[in-house]
Each structure stands twice: as structure tokens, then as C-alpha cells.
Amino acid sequence: MPRRTIAFIDPGMRLAPFLCAASAELPATIQSAFYARRPKPRSILRNCGHAPAPERIGALRRRRGAAGSYWHAPDIDPDALMAGLRLPRHREAVATASPEYRAVERSVRDFLDHRAPDGLFCWNGSGLAAGIAAQIAGYHGIPVAYGENGYLPGTMQLDPMGVNAAASFGPAHTRLEQILALQWTDSERDTLRQLLDGYRRGERVAPRVPRPRELSASPLAYLVQALIDLRDREPRRRINRLVPHPPPALPERFVFFPLQVRQDSQLTVHSPVYGPRLDEAIADLVAALAEVAPDTGLVVKLHPADRHKTDYDPVIRRFPQVLWLDGGDVRRILPAAAAVVTVNSTVGLEALVFDRPVIVLGNAAYGFDGLVHRVAGRAEVGATLARALSRAPNAETTFKYLLFLYFKAFAHAHPGDYSTGSKQQFCARLLETLKLADTTD
């Protein structure tokens, strides 16, 4: 039987060692090929015996230079590519056919032409190299598996359509009625109840087997990556100085709005109402609460990965009635909230675990009518908030949806878990998603 090839596109530092370990569990009829642009993942891949493409990466780091006339090949749709990219500079690079874009596009195309993969794996799919590779693969009929962290402990998304709101298990491709009609065994129900009870108690799910020490980058790779990061890093500013420390006591009744990272694809790709302008969402929530629930406060929490990047001090001055938090476990906040508002954060799913009403401001994988309250436009915020505050969630609907996620939509694998079970679950779902499972006997 001829060997099949799976191409792994531009894995990050956290994912590269897991892919090295997991790919060793693939059948002998499947071989792995890696495209990686960053020094640390490339070092890890080499240490595992892989030769990542491109051979040299210096030319791919160019960020400046005049854009020239450039003809996009028919297997790349620039508008569709830009719509799925997370970073503004990458969208600009595609729009202007910049030297960076042309270098990456050429190197990705050379890699795919040389390795002729039978399937692709992309983490999230919103990076420049991953977006280009997925476009080319889609045009030529090569299946793609998109990966992302799962919403439940010890889980991972592996999906042929995309991740989060774009996934095949999301509202764009699945109806809630189909999910609710599924049948579950008593054993499955008990397993999920135990998992959710542990989560509500604040238990941490530690990896069954942590990353082996040998799956590390070389000191030189760390140094090179540090120099690149230093060059690209924006000057650190003193921001969010008005967020109180230590955190104040929570109001007796409040709506909870956990912020998200402004440059994350969840906002730049999957947030048609507000985009990354969370300050506008806060303004609308303040106005809506004053109208429909004046006895209810608003609690806003900074995202840990964004606290040094986005300055909310002007918003804090504008709305002194809002209580701000920086840090702390959301599991201490969610049970006390009258409702939870999110664009499409994982916290929205966590709020469902605590049986809280959830208002969704963007496109979310869990954004089903009947499960959460969706906002399609800014004018709907007040009415949607009033409806959510007056209607308790249906516990059985929520539980059946969580059963679907845990046992159907997600793989029982995680990039931080190097146990044999985690690696084998990843490989099995990957082969199934790429329709290669029947070629490995």
C-alpha cells in the first residue's frame, strides 16, 4: 500500500512537541511533513528527526519593502484569505502583495508541491502560512483538519470546516434539534456529571503525562527567537492603572463581561457586531442595564493575555459605575452572576456549566438559539439582556449539548497531555477528519 502524507502547517512552540510525539503514533502507512517558520518549533522538529520546510527562514521574516504588482494564482482568493486572518498586518500583507506575503506564499507553495500531501493539519487556521496552505489545499481538493483547544477539560477540536464558530458542530452547519435528539447512555451521563462537578469545585485537570524534557528547543533557538521577539515587540506602556488592586467585592446583583484578546481571531474574524471594539460593547451594556435592569451592576474582567496590550483606562473614566477585575478564577465569579455576556469566549461555555444565562455578541460555536441569547446588532442589546435576565436556562438542554461536545464534537486529547491515550485519540480523530482512516490497514 502506498504511503500517505499529512502536512502539518506552522505549529507553534506549544504545539510542535506534541505533534512530534503524536505523529509517532500514526500508522506506518502515514508519514508526516512539517512546515515551520519560527526558530523554536523548527529546533524541536529537528531534534525529533524531522526536516522542516522551508530550508532557510531568513527571507520570510521581511516586514518592510515596497509592494509590487503581483498576480494571485487562481487557487488563492485574496478576499477570502484576508477574511480569515487574525492579525491586521497579515491582512495588509495580502492586500498589498507585500514582500512578506509573497515570500511566505512562495515557500508554502514549494512545500506543498514537493511533499504532495494527502491531507493538511492547521492549528486554528488564522495564521498567514496556515491560511495560504488551506486555500491552496481547498482549491485542489486536499482535505484539511483544523485544530484548536476544546471548551471542556482534556479536549481538543479537530474539524474539517474550521474551529470555533466555523466548525462543523457550530450553528452554521448543525441544528440544536439534531443535537438534542441524540441518545446517551447512563455511563456517558455519569462521566460528564463527574467532569462538570469537578470543574465547578475548582479542580484542575493535570495532564496525565507532561511534556518529556527531550522535546525542547535548543538554547540557540531560544536566543534567536528572543531577538526576533525583541525586534517585533511594541514598547511596554503603563496602562490599565485604574483597575483596582486588590479586586473589590462583587455587587449583590451583576452581569459579568469577561474581555477577550483584541487581536485574537475570535474578535478579528468571528465578531461581526463589535469586532475588537470591546469599549463599544461596554458602552452598550451600561446603557442597556440602566434601561432594563437599573438594580444590576456590570462587572468587567481583563483578559490575562491582553492586560498589557489594550488600555481600558479611558473606558474606566467614562463609566465609573462599572466594577473592573484583573485576575482571579472565573469559577468564583460565574455562580454569582445574574447573566454572563461574551462575544464568543470559552467563558461563555463555562457559564453554561454553571447554569447561567449567556448573551453572545458574536459568532460562537455554542451560539444556538434555545441554548444562549444571541445579539445580531447593537440595537438588540437591551431587549436581549432583559430576556436573558428574566429566563433561566433549560438545564436538560444545556446538559445534552455538553454531552454532544464531550463525546461527539471533541477529541479526548490535549496538546499538554503526552499520554498514549491522548496521542492516539489525536491521531484517530486526525485520520478520520482527513478521511484517511480507511487507508491505514
N, C-alpha and C positions, 0 to 999 in steps of 0.2 A: 504494500500500500504506500503511495507517495506521501511524503511528509508535508504537513500543512504549517503555515507560518502565521503567528499572531504578532503584530507590530504594536509595541507599547510606546505611546507618544508623550514625550517630555514630562516624565514623572518628577515630582518634587523631592526634596530631601527626606521627607517623612514617608513617602510612598515608595521610593526606589528600593530601599532594603526589603520591604515587604514583597514587592514584585519579584525581586531576586529569589527570595526564599520560596514564594508561592509557585513561581514558574517551574521550579524543580519538581513540583508535584504533577505537572502536566503529563499526559501520556507520551510515550516515546515517539508517537507519530506527529506530535506537535512541537515545533521549535519556536523560540522567542527571538524577536529582533527589537532593539531599543533605539529610539531617537531621543537624545537628551542634550540640552544646551547649557545647563548650569554645571559648574565645576564639581560641586559636592555629589550630586547624583551620578555624574559621569565617573567619578572616582569609585563610588560604591559599585557601580556596574562592572567596571574593570576588575575590581577586587574579586568579583563573583565569576570572572571568566568571560564576561560579555564585552564586545567591542562596539560601543555606542556610536551611532552616526550623529552629526557629521564628524569626519575625521579631525577637522580643526574647527574651533568655535570663535576664533578671534574676530573674523569678519562679521559674524552675526550680532556682535554687540554694538554695532554702529547705531547711534541715535540721531546723528546730525547729518546734514548734507542736503543739497537741493534735490527735490523730487523731479524726475524726468518723465517724459512721455512713456507710458507703459501699457501694453495690451494684455488684458486679463484673458487667460486661456478660458475656453468655454466650460471647463469643469470647475470654475470658481465664479460664484455670484458675489460680487463685492458688497452689494447691499445686504444680502442675507448673512454674509460673513460678518460685517460690521454689527449687525443687529444682535449677534450672539457673543460679541467680545465684551469682556469685563472692563478693561482699562481704557480710558479715553485716548491715551497716547497710541494704543494699538488700533483703535478705530480711525484715528487721524492718519496713522501709517498706511492703512489700507486705502483710505480716501484719497491720499496724495501719492500713492505708489512710492513711498519713501524708500531710501536705500535699505533701511532695516527690513521693511516688508519684503522687498524684492530678494534680499539675501535669504531670509527665512523661507519664503515661498520656494525659492530655487533648491534650497537644501532639503526641504521636506519632499519635494517632488523627486529629487535624485534618490532619496532614501526609499521612497515607495516604488520607484521604477526598478531599483536594484534588488530590493527584497521581495517584490511582488507578493504582498501579504494576502492571506485569505480572510483576515479579519483584523480590526483595529481596536485598541483599548485607549480611551482618553479619560483622564480624570477631570470631571466637571465639563470640559469642552469649551470653556470660555477664554482659554489662553490662545495666543496668536498661532503658535505651531499646531496645537490641537484643532483649532477652528479650521485652519487651512487643510490639514490632513483629513478631517471629517468631510469637508466639502468635496475634495478630490475623490475620497472613497465613495461617498454617496453617488456621485456622478457615474462612477464606474461599477456600481453595484457591489461594492465590498462592504460587508456588514460592519457596523460599529457598535461597541459596547461602551457606554458612558458610566463612569463610576463616581460615587460620592459617599460621604458618611451617611449612615441610616439615621432615622429620627429616634430609634429605640436603642437601648444599650446593647453593645455587641453585634450591631448590624451594619450592613453596607448596601448601598444602591448599586445595582448593575442592570442597566436598562438599554434597550436598543433605540429608544426615541430621544433620550436626554435625561437630565436629572432634575429633581425638584419639580417645578410646575410643568416642565416639558416632558416628564416621564410618562411612560405608557400607563402607569397606575394613577395618574392625575386626572383632574376633571376634563382636560382636553381630549382624553381618549377613553375614559371609563365613567360609567354612571354609578352613583351611590346605590341605586336599586340593585345593580348587579352584585355589589359588594355585600349588601345586607342579605341577599338571597343565599349566600354561601353557607354551608353547613360545617359545624366544628365539633370535634369530639370532646368529651369531658376532660380527657387528658390535656388537650390543647388549651382549653379554657383554664384549667388549673395552672398550667405552666405560665400562661400570660398573667394570671392573677398574682402569682408569686413574684414575677418580674416587676409588675407595677407596684405591688405592696413594698417591695424592697426599694424601689425608686422613691416612693413617697416618704419612706422613712429616712431618706438621705443616704442610702448605701451606695458606695462607689463600686462599679464593676471593674475590677482589675483584670488586665489581660492574663489569660491562663498561662501563656509563655511570653515573656517580654522579648524585645529585640536582642538577638545574640550580639555580643561585643564585636565579633569579626565583621559584622555588616555595618561598618563605619567608613566614613571618608578619610582620606589621608590628611595629615597636618597641612600639606601644601595646598590641597583643595580648599580647606577651611580658610587659609590665608588669602588665596586668590578670590574666593567668594566674598570675604570680608572687604577686600579692596574694591570689588565691584559694588558691593552694597554701600560702602562709604561714598563712592563717587555718585551713586544714584540717590542717596538719602537726602531728603529735604531737611533743612535746618530745623532743629527742635525748638518749638515755641512754648512759652509759658501760657497754657490755655486751660480752660475749664477750672479756673481758680475759684469760681463762685460756687462750685459743687461742694456742699458741706461735708466736713470730716470732723468727727465720726458721723455716720449716717443718722439722721433724725428718726424719731419714732414714726411709724406709719399712721396715717389718718384712720379714723374709725371706719370710714367707708371710702373706697377709692377705686379708680380704674388704673390698671397697670399698663405702661407702654415701654417695653424694652427696646432700646435703639439697636440698629444694625450697622455694620461697617459700610460706610458710604461708597466705597469702591468695590464692594462685593457684587458678584453677578446677580445676587438676589434683588438688589436695588437697581443696578445699571441695566439689567436685562429683563427682569420679571416684575417691575414696578411701574405700570403704565400711568397710574394716577399721580404719584408724587415723585417718582424717580428717586434720586438720592436726597431730595429736599425734605428731610425729616423735620426741619424747622417749620415748614408749612403744615405738615401733619399735626405738629404740636399746637399750632395756632388754631387749626380747625377743631381739634379736640377740646381745647379750652373754651372756645365759643359754643361748641355743641353741649358740653356739660353745663355751662352757665344757663343754657336754654332748657334742656330736658332733665337735668339732674343737678340742680344747684347745691344740693347737700353732699355731693360726691366729689372728692378731690381727684387730682391727676398726679400719679407717681411715674416719673421717667427715670430710667436707668441707663447709664452709659454702657456701651459695649466695651469689654476689656481691650479688644484689639483696635479700638478707634479713639480711646481717651486722649491719646497724644497726637491725633491727626486732625480731628474736627473740633473747632472751638464753638461750644454752645453758650459761652458767657453772654453774648448779646441776647440769646433767647431767654436765658435766666433773668436778665434785667427786664426784659419785656414782659415776662409773665411771672411775677414774684409769688403768685399763689401756687405755682407748681412745685412739688417736692421732688428733689433730684437725689439720685443714689449713684454711687460709684463703687462697684464691687458688691460682694455678698452673693450667697446662693439663692437663685430664683425660687428654689423649692421652699424657702422660708417666706417668700412673698406671695406666691401663687395661691395658696389656700385662703389667704385673707382678702384677695382681690374680688371686687364685685364683678369685674369683667376684665379681660385682657385684650389689648389692641396690639396688632403686629402688622407689618407689611406682609411678611411670609417667613418669619424666623422659626427656627426649631422650637423656640419658647412657646409658640402657638400650639404646637403638638403637645408640649409638656403641660400646657394649661388644660388641654383636653383630658390628660391623665388625672388632673385634679378636679375634673368636672366643672371647670369654669367656662362661662360663655366667652367665645372668641370672636373678635371682629377682625377681619382680614382686609387690609388696604391694597394688596397687590395680588399677583398670581401666585398661588400656593398649591403645593401638591395635595394638601388637605383642604383645599378651598371648595368643598362641596356644599351646595345649598342643602340645608337639613342637618348638616354637621357643624358648620360655622356660619357666621353672618358676614357676607361679602359686601364691600363698598366698591361700586363701579365708577363713582365720580364724587368729587368733593362736596357737591350739594347733598349727597346722601348720608353724610357722616352723622348728622344729628338724629335722623329717623332710625338709622341702623343701630346707633348707640342706645337709643331709647328701647328699641325692640330687644336688644341683647340683655339689657338690664332688667327687663320685665319677664324674661322667659328662660327658665332653667334648661340646660342641655338634656337631651334624652340619653340616659346612662347606657341603655342597651345598644343604641345606635353607635355611641362612641366606642363601646367595648367591641362590637362586631367590626368596626373599622380598624381598631388597633389589632385585632386578631388577623385581619387581612394583611395589614402591614407586616406584622411579625412573621407570619407563616407563608405568605404568598409574595408580597412585593419585595421584601428584603432578603438578602442572603445572610446567613448566620456566620459572618466573617467580619473582620475589622483590621485596618492597617496596623494597629498597635498590638494585635494578638497573633503571635507566631506559632500557636499550637497547630498540630497536624489537622485538627478538625477545622480550624479557621482557614488554613491554606487550602484544604481540599474543598471546602464549601465555596471558596472564591473561584477555584478552578472549575468546579462543576457548573456554577452559575455563569461563568465567563463562556464556557463552551456552549452552554445552552443558549445564551444570548446571541452568540455569533453563529448559531446553527452549525456548529462543528462537532456536537456531541456524538452524532451518528457516524463520524468518520474516524473515530479513535479506537475502534475494536481491532 
